[in-house]
Amino acid sequence: MKNKTGLSEQAFQFEGKMPLSQAIPLGLQHVLAMFVGNLTPLLVITGACGLAGNAEFAGLQISLLQNAMLVAGIVTLIQLFSIGPIGGKVPIIMGTSSGFIGVFSGVAQSMGSGVLTYGAMMGASLIGGLFEGVLGFFLKPLRRFFPPVVTGTVVLSIGLSLISVGINSYGGGNTAKDFGSMENLLLATFVLAVILIVKHCTKGFLSSSAILVGIIAGYIAALIMGFVLPHTGIDAEGAEFTKSWVLNWQQVKDASWFAIPSIVPVKLVFDLRAIIPVMIMFIVTAVETVGDISGVMIGGLDREATDKELSGGVICDGIGSSIAAVFGVLPNTSFSQNVGLVAMTKVVNRIALACGAVFLILCGLIPKLGALVSIMPQSVLGGAAVMMFSSIVISGIQLITRHPLTARSISIVAVALGVGYGMGANPTILSHTPQYVQLIFGGSGIVPAAMVAILLNIILPKDKEDKEIEAMEKEELKQASAE
C-alpha cells in the first residue's frame, strides 16, 4: 500500500514490511549522516593518548576505526530488534559517543599518554557500561522525573548543541586550513539547496531520500571541482596544504577489500582514576539517551516514548558500550544526528534503519567500502547536517508544546535554557570550579539544562492546570504502552 506521495506506508511504521529497494537507500543515508561523527571521537582520543600519527601504533588505530564501524552496526541492530530487555525497539542509530571526549581527555592528562592509558579507558567503559545497563532497569520508577517539559528541554538542548557542530562542518571543519573558504561554503550551500529541492519538489521515495541525494550530489560536485580548481593552497606560514573538499581517492585505493576485526586489541586496565569520572559520565549519557528516544518518538511517530522503550534503550546504551570496550572502541550511545534525520523525513521503519546498520557492519569488514564513505568532504556533510540538527530543535519544541504551556512550564524551560544550557555552552564560566564539575557540566549545555529542568520540575508547585495536564500525559502514556 502506498500513500498519496507514492512512498510505501510501511516507511512510516516501525514494524512495517518495507521493500529492500526502498529500505537500502533510506538506511544508507543514515550511515552517511553519522559516519564521520562515529569515527571522530576515536581519532581525538587516540591522539590524546599519543597513538595517532605514531608509526608504531598505525596498525592499531586502523583496527580500532574498523571496529568502531562494526560495533555501531551490531549495537544498532540490538537497539532495533532487542535481545530480551536489551534494546528499546526504537528507530535509533547507535554510534561512538562524542560526549566522553572531555572525560577521556581528562583521564589522559592525569594518567599520561600510552597504550596503558587507553586500556584504562576501555576498562572504565566496560564497567561504566554495565553500570548504565543496571540503571536502565530502574528507569520506570524514575520516569516521573521526565515529563514532556523536561525531556523536551533536553531534546531542545541536544539540537542547539549540534547546530554549532553542523555549521563547523558547513565551513569544511574548523580544523581545516581552508575553513570557511568560498569553495567549502559554496559546496555546502549546493548540497543544502539540492536537499531542499528534492525534499519539497519531488514526492514519495525520492523526497524521503533527500539527504542521500544531496550527499551524492556533493560527491559529484567535489569531483568536478577537482578537475577545474587547484587542489592545494598556501597557509599563513607559507606551507602548502591540500584543500579539505578534495576527494582522497588514494585512501580508497590503499584500503583492503576484507579484514577480520580484532577482539580486545588493547589490554583492559582497571584504574579508579578512569573508572570514577567515566561512571559519572554514564549517568549523564542515560539522561541524553532518554532525550534522544523521546525526540525520535515525538518527531517520527508523534507520540511519547513508553517506559519499556526508554528502559530498553538505556540498557542497550550501557551494554552496547561494554561490548564496544571489548573491541577497543569508545562507548556506543544513541546518535543525536540521526534523531534529526528521522524527525526530518518521518521514516521510522526498522528494516530501513537495519539496512544502515548492516552497511556499517560491512564497512567494518570491508575497509575499502568504509574508506569510500570516509573521504566525504566535511562541507558536503555540513550541507545536510545544519538542516538535520535544526530538526531536533523542532522536535524539542513539539514535546514542550504538546500541551498548553503554563506559567510553571514556561519558567522551567526558560531557566533551564538560560542558566543551564547557557552555562554549559560557555564553559569558561566554570573555569574556577573543581575539574569534575567542568567535565560533567561544561561543553555542550545538555547536562546542566537537563539537571536544572529536573530540579525545577521537582521544586516548583503545580496549580490546577498543571495537574490536569499531568493527568492527560499519564493517560496518553498508558495508551501508548497499550498499543
Secondary structure, DSSP 8 states (H G I E B T S, - for coil): -B-TTSSBGGGGSTT----HHHHHHHHHHHHHHHHHHHHHHHHHHHHHTT-TT-GGGHHHHHHHHHHHHHHHHHHHHHHHH-BTTB----S--EEE-STTHHHHHHHHHHH-SSHHHHHHHHHHHHHHHHHHHHHHHTHHHHGGG--HHHHHHHHHHHHHHHHHHHHHHHTT-TTSTTTT-HHHHHHHHHHHHHHHHHHHHS-HHHHHTHHHHHHHHHHHHHHHHHHHS-SEEE-TTS-EEE-TTS--HHHHHHS-S-----SSSS-----HHHHHHHHHHHHHHHHHHHHHHHHHHHHHTSS---HHHHHHHHHHHHHHHHHHHHTT---EEE-HHHHHHHHHH----HHHHHHHHHHHHHHHH-HHHHHHHHT--HHHHHHHHHHHHHHHHHHHHHHHTSS---HHHHHHHHHIIIIIIHHHHSGGGGTTS-HHHHHHHSSSSHHHHHHHHHHHHHHS---HHHHHHHHHHHHHHHHHHH-
